[in-house]
Amino acid sequence: MTKVLFAIDDFEGPVAGTETQFWNVLTGLDRNLIEPGVLLLRPSAFLARSAPDIAVRTMRVSKLFSPTAVFRAFSAALWARRNGYRIVHTFLNDVSILLPWPMRLMGIRVIVSRRDEGFWYTRKILRVLKVNRPVVSCVIANANAVADAVVQHEGYGRSDVVVMPNGIKPPASNLSNPEARNRFGLSAEAVVFTIIANLRPLKRVEDAIAAVAGLAAGQPDWILLVAGADRPGRRGDSHRRELEELAGELGVSDRVRFLGAVEDTDTLIAASDVGVLCSETEGMSNSLLQFMFAGKPVIASAVGGNVEIVEQQRTGITYPVGEVDELRRAIRLLGSDASLRREYGSYAGRRAEERYSVGRLLEDLTRLYRGEAFNRSPKPGGKPVYPANRKQS
């Protein structure tokens, strides 16, 4: 039995990409092989309610760069050692900054996840990450583009980074498209394009709104749904308000619907025709994978892991980030051709099952935790993923 301590900043539930992956791993591992525990910077009522059988320790750290945070990190590392944990796997950024040295000094192997291209890097953070580098045994990146960013900015060698794509569960909803549309008040005739992403400026939802505005007059039944929790915008308050104002200015308020955070994304995807993602930076998007698993084609900006997920004109269409005219052409192409949507969607479903199942992710992680070899597949086009580091010191 291998005891693994999973560390995350905070956890309100599987409400975003990293949190969903954390939850899938925590609850999906074979308990005959792996005994998980959780270390949090801040309390989680969700974990206490939903995973009462898993040991949880909360550090109660509010200010990362402080003597109190360092003291509590060493206290947590001592607790982890006393309780038999020999591996800590960090998710999210703050724990990967704070924990590596305390854990390693207590003889605990440190595995760090990276799930984006480093939009959060600052000079100060990069200095700390480079100080941590000698005591990190392995970095798990969820896409080749993320691995490239880690090597370039954090100074790891390629042998220190292993690429494990996200693992997604098959859709839980068994509703038909008409039944799902009834849930969201959508007509059977509408062509529905859907974005699932927390509303932040880097997601560039405004590009999709502008693209739809160029089509709206001739395509009154083409609808853009935007699902995601509101986040601060460019003015520092609500980004949703900024996007709603833009839709009004462009005259497409009746074509663009903001749904807020949607818990049942499977039903939303069942109600949709095409998944869309316009981000200016991306690791590996869970929402794109969810659409593909449901047999839906996708349109995505050609950044980060998007180009690894989307096989051009087979599972969907990629376009240069920020190029609204190209995005509009992709929307027009898929929106006007139902047979093409079915063709792309069918292939997308097969590829998702082959490459991005949660079962495969759990098998690879289990082998990594136990020091065994595991399967690695290159991204489409043949670029190899980086091999796992086998350092045990």
N, C-alpha and C positions, 0 to 999 in steps of 0.2 A: 504494500500500500504506500503510495506517494502522497504526502501532504503538501498541498499548494495553497499559498495565501494570495488571494486576488485583491489588489489595492486599487481604489478608485476615489476620486475627489469627493463626490457625493452621488446619490442614486435615488431619483424620484420614481424609478421604474423604467421600462424599455421605451422611452419617449423620443429618442433620437438614435442616430446610427451607432455610435460607440456604445451607448447604454444598451441597445438591443443586442449587440454582439456580446457584451459582458454577460447579459442575462441568459442568452442562448448557451454560452459556455458554462456558466455557473450551474445551470439547471440540467444541462445535457450530458455532462461527463459521467462516465461509468463509475459509480461509487465503489465498485469492487476493486477498481484500480487507482482512483484518485479521490482523496478526501479534501474537499475545498473548505477554505475559510475566507473571510472578507475583512479587509482593513479599510476604514473610511476616514477621510478628513473631517467630515461633518455627518451628523446623524441621518439615518434613513428609516422613516416610518414604514416605507414600502417593504424593505427587507425584513423588518421585524414582523410584519404582517404576512408576507408571502413566502418567506424562507425561514421558518422558525427552527428548523433542524440544522442550520448552518451556523457555525461559530462566527460571531461578528464582534469586532473591536472598533470603537470610534475614538479618534485622536482629539477631536474638537479643536481643530486648527482653523483659525479665521484669517490670520495674517501669515503668509507663506515665509517671507524672509524675516524671521524674528527668532530670538533666542528660545522663546517658548516653543515654537514649531520644531526647532532642532532637538530640544529636550524631549518633547513628546515623540518625535521620530525614533530616538534611541530607546525610549521606554517601550514603544511598540515593537521595535526589533528584538529587544530582550524578551518581551512576552512571546513573540513568534518563535524564538529559539526554544524557550522553555516548553512551548506547546508542540514541539516536534516539526515545525515547518522548516523545510530545507530549500524551498523555492518560493520567491515572491514574483508575481506577474502583475505589472502595473498597467492600468488603463487610464486614459486621460493624462493631462499634462502636469498638474501640480504634484501628484504623487511620484511621477517620474523624475521630478526635480529634487524632491525632498528626501526620498527613501533610499536611493542606491547605496550611499556610503554607510549609513547606520545598519542596513540589512547585511551588507557584505562583511562589515566588521564583526558581525555576530555569526559569520559562517554561513549565511543564507545566500543562495544563488539568485541573481537578479535578472529577470527577463522583462524587457520594456516593449510596450506596443507603440507603434506610430501609425496613425490612421489618416493623416492628411499631409499636404506638402509643406507644412510649416508656416502657415499664415500668422501664427501666434509668436514666431521667433522675434526676439529683440536682442540687442547686443548683450544685455545683462543675462538674459535667459540662456543664450548660446554659450556664454562663458561658463555658466554653471553646468550645462549639459556636457561640455567638453571636460570639465573637472570630473564629472561622473563617469565618463566613458571607460576608464580603466577597470572599473568594478562592475560593469554591466556585461553579463555573459553572452547575451543574445538580444538583438532587436528584431521584433516581428513587425514587418510592414505588410499592409493589406493589398498593396499594389506595387508594381515595378516603379512607377513614378514616385511613390512615397519612399521606396528604398533609395532611389537616386537622390532624393532630397536629403535623406539622412546621411548618406555618404558624403554629399557635397558640403552640407552645412554643419554637421555635427562631427565630422572627421572620422567616422567609423570606416574600417575596411570593408570591402564587399563580402569577405568571409564572415563578418560579424552580423550580417543581416540575412534573414530568411523571409521570403515572401509567402504568406498564407492568405489567399483571398477570403473575403467575408463568406460566412456560411448562413444561408437563408432557409427557413422552414417553408414548405409548400403552403399555398394559401389555405387558410382555415375555412373561408366562406365557400359554401356550395350553392350560393344564390345564382340564378341565371342573370344575364345582362338586364333584361326587362325588370326583374324583381329588384336587382340592386339599384337600378335607376329610379324606381319608385321611392326608395329610401331617401334619395336626394332630390326628388322633384324634377327629374330630367325626362324629357320626351324621348320616345323611341326613335324619332327622326334625327335627333341632334348628333353631331359628331363632337365627341368630348375629349379634349386634351387636358391632362391633369398634371400639375406640379405638386409633389409632396416634399416639402422642405421647410424647416424653420425659417421664418422671414427675417433674413439678414441681408445687408447690401451685397455681400459677396456672392449671394445666390442669383443676383441679376434677374429677378422676376420681372423687372421693368422691361427687359428685352422681349419677353414673351407677350407682355401687354402691348408693346409697340408693334410686334409682328401681327398679332390678332387685329389690331386697329387697321392695318393695311389690307385686311381681308374682310372686315366686318360688313361692309356695304353690300358685297356680292354674296356673302355666305352668312345669312342671318341665323342659321341653325348650328353654327360652329361656336362651341362654348369652351372657355378656359376656366378650369377649376383650380384654385390655389388652396392647398391644405397645409397648415403648419402654424406653430405657435409664434406669436408676435415677439419681435426682438427690437432693440434700439436701432433707429435708422440713421440716416446721414445728418439729421438735425438733432439727434440725441434722444428723441422720444420714440414714438411708435412708427416702425417701418411700414406696418400695414396701412396706417393712415396716409403715409406718403404714396403708397402704391394705389390706394383707393382714389386719392386726388389725381394721380396720373391717369387712371382709367377714365375719370370724369372729364379731364381736360381733352383726352383723345376721343371722347364720345363713345366709349365701349363699356360703360358701367353695366349695361344690360347683357354684355357678352362675357364679362369677367366676374366670377363669384368667389368670394373669400370665405372659406369654411372654418377658419381657425384650426386649432389642433383637433385632428380626427383620430379617435382611438381605434376604430374599426377600419383600418386602411385596406384590408382585404376586400371588403364590400365596396369601398370607393374605387379600387382598381377594377373590380368586376363591372362597375358601372361605366368605366372609361373605355375609350378606344385607343388612345396613345398616351404614353408617359413622356414627360418633358422635364429636362433639367438644364438650366442655363448658366451654371456656376462659373465663376472666373478662376476658381481653384477647387480641387476635389481629390479626395483619396479614392476610396471605392464606395460608390453610392448604394446603400441598401435599397433606396426607393427604385432605382433602375433595375436592380436584381428582382425586387418584388414584382414589378411590371412584367419582366421577362418570365419569371416562374408562372405567372398567370396567363402566359401566352399573348402578351401585348407587345407591339413594337414600341420602340423608344426613339426619341430625338434628344441629343445631348451635345453640349459644347465639347469641343475636342481638347479637353484638359485632363491632366492627372490620370486617374484610373478609368475615366470614362472611355478613353480610347482602347483600353484593354477589355472592357465589358462589351462595348458595342462593335459588332462586326459590320462594317460599312455596307449598306444595301443588302444585308442578310438578316440581321436582327434589328436594324434600325438605321438611323442616319446621324452622323456627327457633322458639326459645322464649326467654323472658327469663332471662338468666344467673342461676344460683342457684335458680331456681324448680323444685324437684325434682318437684312435682306435675305441672307442665306437661311436663317431660321424660318423666315416667312415662306421661302420656297420649299423647305422641308415640310412645313405644316400643310402647305397647299398640296404637295404631292401625296402625302399619306391621307390627308383629309378627303381628297377627291377620289380615292381608289380603295374601295373596301376589300377587293381581292388581294391587293398588295399588302394591306394591313394584316390580312389573314396569313399570307405567305410569310411575312417577316415575323409575325407573332408565333406561328407554329415552330419556326426554326429557333426563335428566342427561347421558347419553353424547353426545347430539347437541350440547348446549350447550357441553360441555367441548371438543369438537373445534372448534367455531366460535370460541370465545373464548380458550381457554387452551392452545393448542398451543405447543410449544417452537419450532417453525418461525417462528411469528408473532413471538415474543419476539426471536429472533435477527435477523429482518429489521428490526424496529424499532430494536434496539440498533445494528446496523450502520449504519443511516441516521443515527442520532444521533451516533455516533462520527465519521462522515464529513461531518457538517454538513448532512444532507439532511432533508427533511420525511418524516414517517412517519405511518402510520395510527393513529388513536386512536378507541376506541369508548367511549361512556358506559356506565356500569353500568346494569343493569336498573332501569327507573324514570325514566331520562332525565337524571340528573345528569351534567353534562359533566365530563370529566377536565380537569386543568389543562394548559395548553399548555407545551411545552418552551421553556426559555430558550435564546436563541440568542447569549448573550454569548460573545465570543471573547477578550476582554481578560483 
